[in-house]
Structures are given as C-alpha cells and as structure tokens.
Amino acid sequence: MSATYPILADISAGISELKKNPMSVIEQGEGLPIAILNRNKPVFYAIPAEAYEALLDKLEDMELAEIVRARRDEPEIKVALDAL
C-alpha cells in the first residue's frame, strides 16, 4: 500500500521537469507556489520571490499582533514628548 501525501499547491511539477526548464515551471504557477515532486512525493515548494516576500510580511504582522495582544493589559506609562 502506497502512502499519500498532501500537496499544498494547485500546481505541481516533477523534479526532472524543474531541472530541464526551471523558468517554465515557475511560469506555470502564475505567481503562486508550485509543489516539486520526487516519485510523487512533495519534496519542496518553489515560491516566487514576490510571494515569499508577502509571506514574510504576513508572518511579521502576525508576530507584531501577538506582541500587542500580550501587552494590552499592561499598565500605561505616560511620557511627555519633550522627555524623549
């Protein structure tokens, strides 16, 4: 019985296809991630630079939101702008 693996992308390509023409594979994704398969098992995801940058921005926003939530019940400290 063979194992099944989730593929978390709408487009997939074999590793040999990626080796033959990497830019063609990336273009197939139309800016979205592409699952790269080896023997029908996803081994990595090719993510265009713009999508990767957006992902990092989203992660940073989530981290900042968590800091805000963690600090929202802390007492306020009043500071005069002239004191800065």
N, C-alpha and C positions, 0 to 999 in steps of 0.2 A: 504494500500500500504506500503510495507516494504522499509526501506531505504537501500541503498547500500553504502558500504564503500570501499575506495581504500585499497588494500593490497600491501604494498610496499616491497614485498619479493617474491621470487619464491617458497618458501616452507612455509606451514602454518601447525599449529597443534592446537588442542583444548587444553584448559587449563587442562581438566581432563587427557588427554594423557600426558601432561607435568608433572602432579602430579604423575602419575603411574611410569614413567620412564624418568626422565629429561635428562639423558645422551643419551638415544636412540634418543630423539627428537633433541638434539644438533647435534648428528652424522648425522642425516638426512640432515642437512643443508650443510654438507661438507665444513665447514669453513665460510659459508655465514649467514647473518641474517635470522631468522625464525619469521614469524608473529604468535603470540599467540592469538588465538581467544576465545571469550566467547560469545556464542549464535551467531556465525558467524560474530561477530564484532571484529576487531583487538583491543586488549587492551594493548599490548606492544610487543616489538620485543626483542627476545633473540639473543644477538650478542656475538659470541665467543671472548675471550679476545684479540686474535691477530687482529681480525677485528676492535674491539673497539680501540685498540692502534693505528692502521693505520688511523682510522677516526680522532682521536685526533691529530695525526701528520699532517694530511691534513688540519684540521682547523687551527692549529698553522701556517702552511705555508701560508694559505690564509690571516690570520691576519697580518703576517710579510710583505707580499706582499702589503697589503693595507697601512701599515705604510710607506713603500718605495715609493709608488705612491703619498702619501700625502706629503712627504718630498722632492720629486725630484726637485721641483722648488725653494727650499730654497737656500740661498747663501752658498757657500762653505766656510769653515773656515780652513785655513792652520795651521797645528800643526806639530812641529818638534818632532820626536820620542824621542829625548833626554829630551824634556819638559814633557813627560809623566811620 
